[in-house]
Amino acid sequence: MPKTEQQLRDDIIRVGRLIFDKGWIAANDGNITIRLEENLILATPTNVCKGMMSPEDLILCDLDGNKIAGERERTSEMAMHLTIYKLRPDIRGVVHAHPPVATGFATAGRALNQGLLPEIVIRLGSVPLTDYGLPGTPALTEGMLPYIPKYEALLMANHGVVSYGTDVFDAYFKMETVEHFARIALVAELLGGPKVLPRAEIQKLFDSRKRYCVDSNNGFDQGAPLAAEDMPEPSEKIEITREQLLAVIDEALKVRGVY
């Protein structure tokens, strides 16, 4: 049975508190939307802490971004949400936040696109990095356009994460998965580098999606992570003898005038 508008307002409030309590946003960061009808969007406003909102704070907009109802003002990032809804008719909820570890990857210019964990491959495929765009301008969404149809969540360069799903909780859980993936990937990096799955195993995981009740528009050629075969070969180890090392040190000391 479809939810009422009041129930959907309550859902946004709950998700706002979740992302605030998890430390994925600070102050007035982030935004959340739900598609009520084909051309009607329920959205969080600007200049409000998303962890301290009331249902009455939310606003209604059409698919062109025009405010229809509500006392508060639209977020400057509304165009990002509207673009996702226009390109993905299956999407009913969008969440944008700044989860720290995933956003760290985004600010380092690193996508979360390696096939490391079965759960991530099945649920998301991979999480690409979009080009940087100035928030509140068309440039913010321009870099996202090639990726929205193929992926379920995106890292936004020097900005944060946006995820989307069949409802606002599906979008929220996808962002939770992205941040979880980022934390594991970071630990793997600190421990000497991740061991990426081979392409054959990634294909098996994609083939198993229906068994795990994952309804995704991603085929193996859309949203697939990098496989072991795609990774660069490790650099050749340079062998050096003790005598050669001492000679290099001796020459360096002479150049610096130590003796």
Buried (B, 14 or more C-beta within 10 A) or exposed (E): EEEEBEEBBEBBBEBBBBBBEBEBBEEBBBBBBBBBEEEBBBBBBBEBBBBEBEBEBBBBBEBEBEBEEBEBEBBEBBBBBBBBBEBBEEBBBBBBBBBBBBBBBBBEEBBBBBBBBBEBBBBBBBBBBBBBBEBBEEEBBEBBEEBBEBBBBBBBBBBBBBBBBEBBBBBBBBBBBBBBBBBBBBEBEEEEEBEBBEBEBBBEBBEEBEEEEBEBEBEEEEBBBBBBEBBEEEEEEEEEEEEEEEEEEEEEEEEEEEE
